[in-house]
Amino acid sequence: MVSCSEGGRAYKLLKKREDSAMAAEAEKVNIENETKKRRFNSIDGRFGLASTAEQLEEEFKKQTVGLVSAEEFRAKRLAIDEMIQAQQQAGK
């Protein structure tokens, strides 16, 4: 037969174990998030956009996401191509 004091003690230990498990899970998620941040920062540092042309291409992609008319797309593409050519000629 379990006495009342042992039941209370068991309940306290169970709650303590649950709290520890929740804290460990929260810390695990925090560590995973920090690892992802570091991993992507190091990848961007090694393989970041090296040239202005690549940066302009990325900007073009961002501007043309979604519904854009064919005329707007052509105009933006032409403007980006001209900027890339100007950068390449200036670099020579």
C-alpha positions in Angstrom: 0.0 0.0 0.0 1.3 3.5 -0.9 1.1 6.1 1.7 -0.1 9.6 1.0 3.3 11.2 1.4 4.9 8.8 -1.1 2.1 9.7 -3.6 2.9 13.4 -3.2 6.6 12.7 -3.6 6.0 10.6 -6.7 3.9 13.4 -8.2 6.6 16.0 -7.5 9.2 13.8 -9.1 7.0 13.3 -12.1 6.4 17.0 -12.5 10.1 17.7 -12.1 10.9 15.1 -14.8 8.3 16.7 -17.2 9.7 20.1 -16.6 13.2 18.8 -17.3 12.1 17.1 -20.5 10.3 20.3 -21.7 13.4 22.4 -20.9 15.7 19.9 -22.8 13.4 20.0 -25.8 13.3 23.8 -25.9 17.1 23.9 -25.7 17.4 21.3 -28.4 15.2 23.4 -30.7 17.3 26.5 -29.8 20.5 24.6 -30.7 19.1 23.4 -34.0 18.1 27.0 -35.0 21.5 28.3 -34.1 23.2 25.6 -36.1 21.0 26.4 -39.2 21.9 30.1 -38.9 25.6 29.3 -38.7 25.4 26.8 -41.6 23.7 29.2 -43.9 25.9 32.1 -43.0 29.0 30.1 -43.8 27.5 28.9 -47.1 26.7 32.5 -48.0 30.2 33.6 -47.1 31.8 31.0 -49.3 29.4 31.0 -52.2 27.8 34.4 -51.9 27.0 36.6 -54.9 30.4 37.2 -56.3 29.7 39.5 -59.2 27.4 42.5 -59.8 25.8 40.6 -62.7 24.7 37.9 -60.3 23.4 40.5 -57.9 21.4 42.1 -60.7 20.0 38.8 -61.8 18.8 38.1 -58.2 17.2 41.5 -58.0 15.5 40.8 -61.3 14.1 37.5 -60.0 12.8 39.2 -56.9 11.1 41.9 -59.0 9.4 39.6 -61.4 8.0 37.1 -58.9 4.2 36.9 -59.2 1.9 38.1 -61.8 3.7 40.5 -64.2 2.7 41.3 -67.7 4.9 40.2 -70.6 5.6 43.8 -71.4 6.8 44.6 -67.9 8.9 41.5 -67.9 10.6 42.4 -71.2 11.2 46.0 -70.0 12.8 44.8 -66.7 14.8 42.1 -68.5 16.1 44.7 -71.0 17.0 47.1 -68.2 18.9 44.4 -66.3 20.7 43.3 -69.5 21.8 46.8 -70.2 23.1 47.3 -66.6 25.0 44.0 -66.8 26.6 45.0 -70.1 27.5 48.4 -68.7 29.1 46.8 -65.7 31.1 44.4 -67.9 32.3 47.2 -70.2 33.3 49.3 -67.2 35.2 46.4 -65.8 37.3 45.9 -69.0 
